[in-house]
Every structure is written in structure tokens, then in C-alpha cells.
Amino acid sequence: MDLKQIHELIKIVNKSNIGEISIEDKDGKVTIKQKEEPAVTVAAPVPQVYTTSLQAAPAPSAAPAVAAPAPKADNLITIKSPMIGTFYRRPSPDKPILAEVGAEITPGKVVCIIEAMKLFNEIESEISGKIVKVLVDDASPVEYDQPLFLVEPA
């Protein structure tokens, strides 16, 4: 086997899924093995949650002129994160926010996006109601079962 034929075999093996090839003729034996790629392991950093306890500052003596009525906490429903990932309020930076405070939602309406491993997952509401509070900042990491929204049921 001449050098040109050996080079052609090398090209064929490199382009294929063949791991190894051996050819023997009257002039000798040639074995070509593909170089094994080392396995690459990627470890994503795990976000750490720090908690601190703060004492509330004394309330100012003057109350605001118009105060919004506070929602009753006993009847609110929490929409929680179904996965670990990054929470986004918009499908893309140039699009409007999916669910604002005060927005009416129905089952099946997309309320946010959670990115997990480069996949953008639309999170849909399973309830009807009005969003009272958004509990997570845009582009923040979220944990599984972390509260995202408080909803006043309809």
C-alpha cells in the first residue's frame, strides 16, 4: 500500500463513524484508529441563597395621601416555578412584559419564561385571576417550587 492510499484511508476514517480499520496486503499491515475525544463535563455553578434578618425601620409619622388597598393574603394563590433556571418576564428584550401586576390571567396564558440549559420554557397559568404581585426580579435565578407570582383568584 502506498502513502497516497494511506492518506485517503485516513480521510475516509476521519469523515466516518469508524473507530478503527486494519488493512493487510502483500506489502504489510496498516491500522488506522480515530483519536478518541476526551469526554467534556460541564458543571454549572449552583446559586447560593443568603438570608439575612433585618429589623423594620420605624414608620414615618405622615401617611401617604392615597394608599392602594392591600390584597387579602388569605385568599391569594401562588404560581411557583416548575424548574430551576433563570426567570424572564419577557419573551425577548424587545417584546412587552408577559404578566404585569393587575393583569387578568386565564389557564393557558403564558406568564413568564424560565431558561434552563439554553432552553426557553414558557410557563403557563393554571388558574384564572388577577396578578397582585411579582415576587422575582427579571433575569434572576429561580429554584424549583420558588414562588413567582401572587394571584387573586377570579
PERA-V735015 format. One record per pair of residues at least 4 apart in sequence whose C-alpha atoms are under 7 Angstrom apart, sorted by the first residue. I is the first residue (numbers start at 0). J is the second residue. D is the distance in Angstrom with one decimal. If there is no record, write none. Layout:
[[I;J;D] [I;J;D]]
This chain:
[[0;4;6.4] [0;26;6.5] [1;5;6.5] [2;6;6.3] [3;7;6.3] [4;8;6.3] [5;9;6.2] [6;10;6.3] [7;11;6.3] [8;12;6.1] [9;13;6.1] [9;31;6.9] [10;14;6.2] [11;15;6.2] [12;17;5.8] [13;33;6.7] [18;32;5.8] [18;33;5.3] [19;31;5.6] [19;32;4.2] [19;33;6.2] [20;30;5.6] [20;31;5.3] [20;32;6.5] [21;29;5.6] [21;30;4.1] [21;31;6.3] [22;28;5.7] [22;29;5.3] [22;30;6.4] [23;27;5.7] [23;28;4.1] [23;29;6.3] [24;28;6.4] [74;151;6.8] [75;149;6.1] [75;150;5.5] [75;151;4.9] [75;152;6.8] [76;149;5.7] [76;150;5.1] [76;151;6.3] [76;152;6.9] [77;146;6.1] [77;148;5.7] [77;149;4.7] [77;150;6.1] [78;146;5.9] [78;147;5.6] [78;148;5.1] [78;149;6.4] [79;144;5.1] [79;145;5.3] [79;146;4.2] [79;147;5.3] [80;142;6.9] [80;143;5.5] [80;144;4.8] [80;145;5.3] [80;146;6.3] [80;147;6.4] [81;143;5.6] [81;144;5.8] [82;142;6.5] [82;143;4.4] [83;115;6.7] [83;141;5.6] [83;142;4.5] [83;143;4.9] [84;113;5.7] [84;114;5.3] [84;115;4.6] [84;140;5.7] [84;141;5.5] [84;142;6.8] [85;113;5.3] [85;114;5.0] [85;115;6.7] [85;138;5.9] [85;139;5.5] [85;140;4.3] [85;141;5.8] [86;112;6.0] [86;113;4.7] [86;114;6.7] [86;137;6.1] [86;138;5.2] [86;139;5.4] [86;140;6.1] [86;141;6.3] [87;111;5.9] [87;112;5.0] [87;113;6.1] [87;137;5.1] [87;138;5.1] [88;96;5.4] [88;97;5.9] [88;111;4.9] [88;112;6.4] [88;137;5.8] [89;94;6.1] [89;95;6.1] [89;96;4.7] [89;97;5.6] [89;111;6.6] [89;112;6.9] [90;94;6.3] [90;112;6.5] [97;109;6.8] [97;110;5.4] [97;111;6.1] [98;102;6.2] [98;110;5.1] [99;130;7.0] [100;130;5.1] [100;131;5.4] [100;132;5.7] [100;133;6.8] [101;129;5.7] [101;130;5.2] [101;131;5.9] [102;129;5.5] [102;130;5.6] [103;128;5.7] [103;129;4.4] [103;130;6.6] [104;108;6.3] [104;127;5.4] [104;128;5.4] [104;129;6.0] [105;124;6.5] [105;126;5.8] [105;127;4.2] [105;128;6.6] [106;124;5.0] [106;125;4.4] [106;126;4.9] [106;127;5.9] [107;123;5.1] [107;124;5.4] [107;125;6.3] [108;123;5.2] [108;124;5.5] [109;121;6.1] [109;122;5.5] [109;123;4.2] [109;124;6.3] [110;122;6.0] [110;123;5.7] [110;124;6.4] [111;121;6.2] [111;122;5.4] [112;119;6.2] [112;120;5.5] [112;121;4.7] [112;122;5.8] [113;119;5.8] [113;120;5.2] [113;121;6.6] [114;118;5.4] [114;119;4.4] [114;120;6.0] [115;119;6.6] [127;152;5.9] [127;153;5.6] [128;150;6.0] [128;151;5.4] [128;152;4.1] [128;153;4.3] [129;150;5.4] [129;151;5.2] [129;152;6.5] [129;153;7.0] [130;148;6.9] [130;149;6.0] [130;150;4.5] [130;151;6.4] [131;149;5.5] [131;150;5.4] [131;151;6.4] [132;148;5.7] [132;149;5.1] [133;147;6.2] [133;148;4.7] [133;149;6.6] [134;146;6.7] [134;147;5.0] [134;148;5.5] [135;139;6.9] [135;147;5.7] [141;145;6.5]]
